[in-house]
Amino acid sequence: MAAIAVAPLAWAIAPSEINPARIEAAEQNPSDWLTYHGGYKSYHYSGLDQINANNVKNLEVAWIHMPGRSTRGLQTMPLVADGVLYYSGSYSRVYALDGATGKMIWSYFPQLDEELVSMQTHSPYNRGVALGDGKVFVGTVDGHLIGLDTKTGKEVWNTHLVDSKKLTVGFTGAPLVVRDTVIIGSQGGEWTSRGPLFGVDIKTGKKKWEFLTVAGTEEAKATWGNESWRTGGGGAWMPGTYDPETNTIWWGTANPAPLYDWSGADWQKSGPRPGTNLYTTSVIALDPDTGKLKFYHQELPHDAWDFDSAVGEFLMIDRDGRKLVVHPNKGGFVFVYDRADAKVQNVWRIAKNINFVKDIDPKTGELIGRRDLSLGKAGEPLCPAIAGGVSWNSGAYSPKTGLWYKIAQEWCMDVDVVKTTPITEPMAQLNIGANFKLVPPPDGSARGHLDARDPVTGAKKWEVNFDEPPLASVLATAGNLVFVPDSRGVLRAYNAETGQELWSHYNGVGHNGGIISYSAGGKQYIAVPAGWGGMVADEFPALFGEPYTSMPKDAGALVVFTLKQ
């Protein structure tokens, strides 16, 4: 794989080493944004308060960077270290920019297998990079993990991890750096792969370990009847997080294949994949040095609805002497775990329209009243829709208010289950197992809402409704603010205590990525990628009409704001 790199400009700021101790202490230095989730606690929170509820009305655009070739939008989460902003665009292009001015320091364009990219469903978007050991790390949709020199953007190493020509999957999510290991998970839920998660040596790029989310242990293999694990799906496509106290990575895994299964209630013994299908739709805890499984919880045994657990948000909360992890599941439920062993402490629902189960036991996590589909058209819509009661975009937790700000989605779908045969030659093919159409839910129009809740109990303080679900991540700040980039292209700022809207700005195209805050040259900035596209966005024109019918899916810009002088 060749690459094109633009010659770097002189650095305006001497960078400090991004070592394990600095990443572990990321939340203590709000000037930076060092990991996808802001830090290992997954708060998506900035301790900066120069921009606050009193002066946010004075925000204005500081600079804009246009990466070009923004096919299917900008879905990235920017990172910042020492005043330099790093972000990825479609086709795994990477940019290093001066955080104060937006001037380019370097860019890197990997030379991808364009024919392969055109055959993939989950491409060519990229959701972010990782930093560490003097390098910027990015995954590609044709199965490579690449380490770039932080100062120059030149390749230090390039490791081919997935045979994308065979499996038709690669990497779209951001890597996670844990000490001397770079961890990244592949796509795979709808494909006939086994969804590997990789640990790679940070200095050499050599693969250290590989964990298969489908039948990754002998115990798990026994949960796939008729050797269906061979084409099981799975994947771990969004970055999880790391608990330094126990040296444990927490990661969410994707759905099995086919997504929809005609076995009905007899799923333990019949259908295309009899059994619980470990470790799909699960939360797994691994040793980052060896990739060995420590413990797990399967949120939806035998997921027959595509409500996977690959949402990478693992909120680390200490409450009343308990060390907890809060993890949203795509089905619209939020799981609260003991950090020591993933034992369920609570389960609460954030989406209102749910009928794939009647409930989930808050003490055990057991599903109550499953709705398993049989061959043919379902008698009533399935809720939520395939796009989920929540999606991969992250919420934000404010230690200042104690509230978690999270987007929920209200929509359902008509579904017609069909029999499929896995296709693996010459390339793996999609294995969905149903035809579907998104429809409004029983309680009204399809919509989204931003909830401000206690992350452990689910108690709601306030809610803001949106005509269409926002598909971008949320940011909370010490300035008593919550920022929501919405789907129409408007970035909105709310009072974190009350939910009152305080400011908005139209960025010209829908948001579908991350949002961060950082400091450069003594000034606080808010950076948000604008750029519309992706599989969920593809459903908007039929469901909502304009402006989505006319919204471009090949336009993108990184828009950065600061206070007026």
C-alpha positions in Angstrom: 0.0 0.0 0.0 1.6 3.2 -1.1 0.7 6.6 0.3 0.8 10.3 -0.4 2.0 12.6 2.3 2.1 16.4 2.1 5.4 17.9 3.4 5.0 19.2 7.0 5.1 22.8 8.0 7.3 23.8 10.9 5.7 23.0 14.3 4.5 26.1 16.1 4.4 24.1 19.4 6.9 21.6 20.7 4.9 18.4 21.4 5.2 16.6 24.7 5.5 12.8 24.7 2.1 11.1 24.6 2.9 8.2 27.0 0.7 5.8 28.9 0.7 8.0 32.1 -0.4 11.0 30.1 -3.3 9.1 28.4 -4.4 7.7 31.7 -4.5 11.2 33.2 -6.3 12.7 30.1 -9.3 14.0 32.0 -7.0 16.0 34.2 -5.7 18.1 31.3 -8.7 19.5 29.4 -6.5 21.5 27.0 -6.1 18.2 25.1 -8.5 15.5 23.8 -6.3 12.5 23.6 -8.6 9.5 23.0 -11.8 8.9 21.0 -13.9 9.2 24.2 -11.8 12.1 25.6 -10.2 9.7 28.2 -10.5 6.2 29.4 -13.6 7.2 31.6 -15.6 7.8 28.3 -17.0 11.0 29.7 -17.0 13.1 26.4 -16.6 16.0 28.8 -14.3 19.0 28.7 -13.2 20.6 31.9 -12.7 23.9 30.1 -15.1 26.7 31.1 -13.8 29.8 29.1 -16.9 29.2 26.9 -19.8 29.0 29.3 -23.6 29.4 29.6 -23.2 33.1 30.0 -21.1 33.9 27.0 -21.8 31.0 24.6 -24.0 33.4 22.6 -20.7 35.0 21.5 -19.4 31.9 19.7 -18.3 32.4 16.2 -16.4 30.4 13.5 -12.7 30.5 14.1 -11.6 28.4 11.1 -12.8 25.7 8.8 -10.9 22.8 7.2 -12.3 21.0 4.1 -10.7 17.6 3.7 -12.2 16.9 0.3 -13.6 13.6 -1.0 -16.0 13.3 2.0 -17.9 10.4 0.6 -20.7 9.4 3.1 -19.8 12.3 5.2 -17.4 13.1 8.0 -17.9 10.6 10.9 -14.7 11.2 12.7 -13.9 12.2 16.3 -10.9 14.7 16.2 -8.1 14.5 18.7 -5.9 17.3 20.1 -2.5 17.2 21.7 -0.3 20.2 22.5 -2.4 22.5 20.3 -2.3 20.3 17.3 -5.5 18.8 16.0 -5.6 15.4 14.2 -8.5 14.0 12.4 -9.5 11.5 9.7 -11.7 11.8 6.8 -13.3 9.4 4.4 -10.9 6.9 2.8 -8.8 7.0 6.0 -7.2 10.3 5.1 -5.5 11.9 8.1 -4.8 15.6 8.7 -2.7 17.4 11.3 -3.7 21.0 11.7 -2.7 24.0 13.9 -5.4 24.0 16.5 -5.5 27.8 16.7 -5.5 28.7 13.0 -6.4 25.5 11.1 -3.3 25.7 9.0 -2.2 22.3 7.7 0.9 20.8 9.2 0.7 17.6 7.2 -1.7 15.2 5.5 -1.7 11.5 4.7 -3.7 9.8 2.0 -3.4 6.0 2.0 -3.6 4.3 -1.4 -6.6 2.0 -0.9 -7.9 -0.9 -3.0 -10.6 1.2 -4.7 -12.3 -1.8 -6.3 -12.6 -3.4 -2.9 -13.9 -0.2 -1.3 -16.7 0.0 -3.8 -17.9 -3.5 -2.9 -18.2 -2.7 0.8 -21.4 -1.6 2.6 -19.5 -0.1 5.6 -17.2 2.3 3.8 -15.4 4.5 2.9 -16.0 6.5 6.1 -13.6 6.5 9.0 -14.5 7.4 12.6 -11.2 8.4 14.1 -7.5 8.0 14.9 -5.5 7.3 18.1 -2.4 8.9 19.5 0.6 7.4 21.3 4.4 6.7 21.2 5.0 9.6 18.8 2.5 8.2 16.3 -1.0 8.7 14.9 -2.8 5.4 14.3 -5.5 4.9 11.7 -7.4 1.8 10.4 -8.4 1.4 6.7 -11.4 -0.2 5.1 -9.2 -2.6 3.2 -7.9 -4.1 6.5 -4.7 -2.2 7.4 -3.7 -0.5 10.6 -1.1 2.2 10.0 1.2 4.1 12.4 2.2 7.6 11.2 4.9 9.8 12.6 3.3 12.5 14.6 5.6 15.3 13.3 5.7 14.4 9.6 2.7 12.2 8.8 5.0 9.6 7.2 4.4 5.9 7.7 6.3 4.3 10.5 4.7 0.9 10.0 1.8 -0.5 8.0 0.3 -3.8 9.1 -2.2 -5.8 7.1 -4.6 -7.5 9.6 -7.7 -8.5 7.7 -7.9 -10.2 4.3 -10.5 -7.8 3.1 -10.5 -9.3 -0.4 -11.9 -12.5 1.1 -13.9 -11.2 4.0 -15.1 -7.9 2.5 -14.7 -6.1 5.8 -12.0 -3.9 7.2 -11.8 -1.1 9.8 -14.0 2.0 10.1 -13.7 2.7 13.8 -11.0 4.4 15.7 -8.2 2.4 17.4 -7.5 2.6 21.2 -4.0 2.9 22.6 -3.4 1.0 25.8 0.2 1.2 27.1 2.3 -0.5 24.5 -0.6 -1.9 22.5 -2.8 -0.5 19.8 -6.3 -2.2 19.8 -8.7 -2.1 16.9 -11.8 -4.2 16.0 -13.1 -5.0 12.5 -16.6 -4.8 11.1 -18.4 -8.0 10.4 -21.9 -8.3 11.9 -23.7 -8.6 8.5 -20.9 -10.5 6.9 -19.8 -14.1 7.0 -16.6 -13.3 9.0 -15.8 -14.0 12.6 -15.3 -10.4 13.7 -11.7 -10.2 15.0 -10.4 -7.8 17.5 -6.6 -7.2 17.3 -3.8 -6.1 19.6 -0.8 -4.7 17.8 2.7 -3.7 19.2 2.8 0.1 19.3 6.4 0.4 18.3 6.8 -2.3 15.6 3.2 -2.8 14.2 3.6 -6.5 14.8 0.3 -8.3 15.7 0.4 -9.4 19.3 -2.9 -11.1 19.5 -6.3 -11.7 17.9 -9.6 -12.4 19.6 -12.5 -13.7 17.6 -15.8 -12.3 18.7 -17.5 -15.3 17.0 -16.6 -18.5 18.8 -13.4 -17.1 20.3 -13.2 -19.9 22.9 -14.2 -23.5 22.9 -17.0 -22.6 25.3 -18.3 -20.1 22.7 -18.0 -22.5 19.8 -20.5 -24.8 21.5 -23.1 -22.0 21.3 -23.2 -22.1 17.5 -25.2 -25.1 16.3 -24.3 -26.8 13.0 -20.9 -25.1 12.9 -22.6 -21.9 12.1 -19.7 -20.1 13.8 -17.8 -20.5 10.5 -20.0 -17.7 9.0 -21.1 -16.1 12.3 -20.6 -12.4 11.7 -19.7 -10.5 14.8 -17.1 -7.7 14.9 -16.0 -5.0 17.3 -16.2 -2.0 15.2 -16.2 0.9 17.7 -13.5 1.6 20.2 -14.1 0.5 23.7 -12.1 1.7 26.8 -9.5 0.7 29.4 -9.6 0.3 33.1 -6.0 1.0 34.3 -6.8 -0.2 37.9 -7.4 -3.8 36.7 -5.5 -3.7 33.4 -8.7 -4.6 31.5 -10.1 -3.4 28.2 -13.9 -3.3 27.9 -15.2 -3.7 24.3 -18.6 -4.1 22.8 -19.3 -6.7 20.1 -21.5 -6.7 17.0 -24.5 -8.8 16.0 -24.4 -12.3 14.5 -25.2 -13.2 10.9 -27.7 -13.5 9.4 -29.1 -10.5 11.2 -32.7 -11.9 11.1 -33.4 -15.5 11.8 -36.4 -17.5 10.8 -36.3 -20.0 13.7 -38.8 -18.1 15.8 -39.0 -19.3 19.5 -37.1 -22.5 18.6 -33.8 -20.6 18.2 -31.9 -22.8 20.6 -32.3 -25.8 18.2 -33.2 -24.7 14.7 -32.6 -21.9 12.2 -29.4 -20.7 10.6 -27.4 -20.3 13.9 -28.9 -22.3 16.7 -27.8 -21.3 20.2 -26.8 -18.2 22.1 -24.0 -17.3 19.6 -21.2 -16.2 21.9 -19.6 -13.7 22.0 -21.8 -11.6 19.7 -23.9 -8.8 21.1 -21.8 -8.9 24.2 -19.6 -6.8 26.4 -16.2 -8.5 26.7 -13.3 -7.8 29.1 -9.9 -8.7 27.8 -6.3 -8.6 29.0 -4.7 -5.9 26.7 -1.3 -7.6 26.8 -2.5 -11.1 25.7 -6.1 -10.7 24.3 -7.3 -13.4 26.8 -10.9 -13.2 27.9 -11.4 -12.2 31.5 -15.1 -12.1 31.7 -18.2 -11.1 29.7 -21.9 -10.4 29.6 -24.0 -11.2 26.6 -26.5 -8.4 26.5 -28.8 -10.1 24.0 -28.4 -13.9 23.8 -29.0 -15.0 20.2 -29.6 -11.5 18.9 -32.3 -11.8 16.3 -32.9 -8.1 15.8 -29.5 -6.4 15.0 -29.4 -4.6 18.4 -25.7 -5.2 18.9 -23.4 -4.1 21.7 -20.7 -2.6 19.5 -21.6 0.9 20.8 -18.2 1.8 22.2 -19.3 3.9 25.1 -18.2 2.5 28.5 -18.9 5.2 31.1 -16.7 4.6 34.2 -18.7 5.8 37.3 -17.8 5.5 40.9 -20.9 5.6 43.1 -21.4 4.9 46.8 -18.1 2.9 47.0 -19.0 0.9 43.9 -17.0 0.9 40.7 -19.4 0.7 37.8 -19.5 0.7 34.0 -22.5 2.1 32.1 -23.0 0.8 28.6 -25.9 1.6 26.1 -27.2 -1.2 23.9 -28.6 -0.5 20.5 -31.9 -2.0 21.5 -32.6 1.1 23.6 -31.6 -0.3 27.0 -28.7 0.9 29.2 -26.8 -1.7 31.2 -24.9 -0.9 34.4 -22.2 -3.4 35.4 -19.8 -4.0 38.2 -16.4 -3.1 36.9 -14.8 -6.2 38.5 -16.7 -8.9 36.7 -19.5 -7.4 34.5 -22.2 -8.6 36.8 -25.4 -6.6 36.1 -26.2 -4.0 38.6 -29.1 -2.3 36.8 -30.8 -2.1 33.4 -33.0 0.8 32.3 -34.6 1.9 29.1 -33.9 5.1 27.3 -36.0 4.5 24.2 -39.8 4.7 24.6 -40.8 2.4 21.7 -39.5 -1.1 22.4 -41.3 -4.4 21.5 -38.5 -6.9 20.7 -38.7 -7.8 24.4 -41.2 -6.9 27.1 -38.4 -6.0 29.4 -34.9 -6.8 30.7 -34.5 -7.9 34.3 -32.6 -5.0 36.1 -31.0 -7.4 38.6 -29.9 -10.2 36.2 -30.0 -8.8 32.7 -32.3 -11.7 31.6 -34.6 -11.0 28.7 -38.2 -11.1 29.5 -40.8 -11.9 26.8 -38.6 -12.2 23.7 -40.2 -11.5 20.4 -38.5 -13.9 18.0 -39.4 -13.6 14.3 -40.5 -16.4 12.1 -40.3 -16.7 8.3 -42.4 -14.1 6.4 -43.8 -10.7 7.2 -44.1 -9.7 10.8 -47.6 -8.9 11.9 -46.6 -5.6 13.5 -43.6 -3.4 13.2 -40.5 -4.2 15.1 -39.4 -1.5 17.6 -36.9 0.0 17.6 -35.9 -0.1 13.9 -32.6 -1.6 12.7 -31.0 1.8 13.3 -31.5 1.2 17.0 -33.0 2.9 20.1 -29.5 4.4 20.4 -26.7 4.4 17.8 -22.9 4.5 17.9 -22.7 8.2 18.5 -21.7 8.9 22.1 -23.4 10.7 24.9 -21.6 12.9 27.4 -21.3 12.7 31.2 -20.7 15.8 33.3 -19.1 15.2 36.7 -20.2 18.8 37.5 -24.0 18.0 37.2 -23.8 14.2 37.6 -26.0 13.9 34.5 -25.5 11.8 31.4 -26.6 13.5 28.2 -27.6 10.8 25.6 -29.5 10.7 22.3 -32.3 8.2 22.0 -34.2 7.3 18.8 -37.9 6.6 18.3 -38.7 4.6 15.1 -39.8 1.1 14.1 -39.8 -1.0 11.0 -41.8 -3.3 8.9 -39.9 -6.5 8.5 -40.2 -9.5 6.2 -37.9 -12.4 7.2 -36.4 -14.5 4.4 -34.2 -17.5 4.3 -30.6 -16.9 3.2 -27.5 -19.0 2.4 -24.1 -17.7 3.5 -22.0 -16.8 0.5 -18.2 -16.9 1.2 -16.7 -17.3 -2.3 -15.1 -15.6 -4.0 -15.8 -12.8 -1.5 -18.0 -12.8 1.6 -21.4 -11.3 0.9 -24.0 -9.5 3.1 -26.2 -11.9 5.0 -29.1 -9.9 6.4 -32.0 -12.4 6.3 -34.9 -9.9 5.9 -36.3 -7.0 3.9 -37.3 -4.0 5.9 -38.7 -0.4 5.8 -38.4 2.2 8.6 -41.8 3.5 9.8 -43.0 5.8 12.6 -43.5 4.3 16.1 -46.9 3.6 17.6 -46.7 6.7 19.8 -46.3 9.3 17.1 -43.8 10.5 14.5 -40.3 9.1 14.1 -38.0 11.4 16.1 -35.1 11.7 18.5 -34.6 13.1 21.9 -31.7 14.3 24.1 -32.2 13.0 27.7 -30.4 14.3 30.7 -30.3 11.4 33.1 -28.7 9.8 36.1 -26.5 7.2 34.3 -26.9 4.6 37.1 -30.6 4.8 37.9 -31.9 6.2 34.6 -33.8 9.0 36.5 -34.5 11.7 34.0 -34.1 15.4 34.8 -35.0 16.9 31.4 -35.5 16.1 27.7 -35.2 17.9 24.4 -37.1 16.6 21.4 -35.9 16.7 17.7 -37.9 16.1 14.6 -35.2 13.8 13.4 -32.7 11.8 15.5 -29.3 13.6 15.8 -26.7 11.1 14.6 -23.7 12.9 16.0 -22.0 12.6 19.4 -22.7 14.9 22.3 -20.3 17.1 24.3 -20.6 18.4 27.8 -18.4 21.1 29.3 -17.5 22.6 32.7 -19.0 25.8 31.3 -22.5 24.3 32.1 -23.0 23.5 28.5 -24.2 20.6 26.4 -23.5 20.7 22.6 -25.6 18.7 20.2 -24.8 18.7 16.4 -28.1 17.8 14.8 -29.0 16.0 11.6 -30.2 19.1 9.7 -26.8 20.8 10.1 -27.4 23.0 13.2 -25.0 22.9 16.1 -26.9 23.7 19.3 -25.8 24.6 22.8 -28.0 23.9 25.9 -27.8 24.8 29.5 -26.6 21.5 31.2 -28.8 22.0 34.2 -32.1 22.9 32.5 -32.0 22.0 28.9 -32.6 25.5 27.7 -31.3 26.2 24.3 -28.7 29.1 24.5 -27.1 29.3 21.0 -27.1 27.7 17.6 -25.2 27.8 14.3 -26.0 26.3 10.9 -23.0 24.5 9.4 -24.5 23.8 6.0 -24.8 20.1 6.0 -25.9 17.4 8.5 -23.7 16.2 11.3 -22.7 12.5 11.6 -19.5 12.4 13.7 -17.9 13.6 16.9 -17.5 16.9 18.7 -14.7 18.0 21.1 -13.3 21.0 23.0 -9.7 21.9 23.5 -7.4 24.8 24.2 -4.7 26.4 22.0 -2.8 29.6 22.6 -4.9 30.2 25.8 -8.2 30.1 23.9 -11.0 27.4 24.2 -12.3 25.9 20.9 -15.2 23.7 19.9 -14.5 21.5 16.9 -17.2 19.6 15.1 -17.1 17.7 11.8 -20.0 18.4 9.5 -20.8 16.0 6.7 -23.8 13.8 6.0 -23.9 10.1 5.0 -23.8 6.5 6.2 -26.2 3.7 6.5 -28.6 5.3 9.0 -28.5 8.6 7.2 -29.5 6.7 4.0 -32.9 6.0 5.6 -33.7 9.7 6.3 -35.1 10.8 2.8 -37.8 8.1 2.7 -38.8 8.7 6.4 -38.4 12.5 6.7 -38.2 14.0 3.2 -36.4 17.3 2.9 -33.8 18.6 3.7 -32.5 15.0 3.5 -33.7 14.2 0.0 -31.4 17.0 -1.3 -28.6 16.8 1.3 -25.3 16.0 -0.3 -23.4 12.9 0.9 -20.0 13.9 -0.4 -19.5 17.2 1.3 -17.7 17.7 4.6 -15.9 20.3 6.7 -14.3 20.5 10.1 -15.9 23.6 11.7 -14.1 25.1 14.7 -15.6 27.8 17.0 -14.3 30.2 19.6 -15.5 33.3 21.4 -15.6 36.6 19.6 -12.6 38.9 20.4 
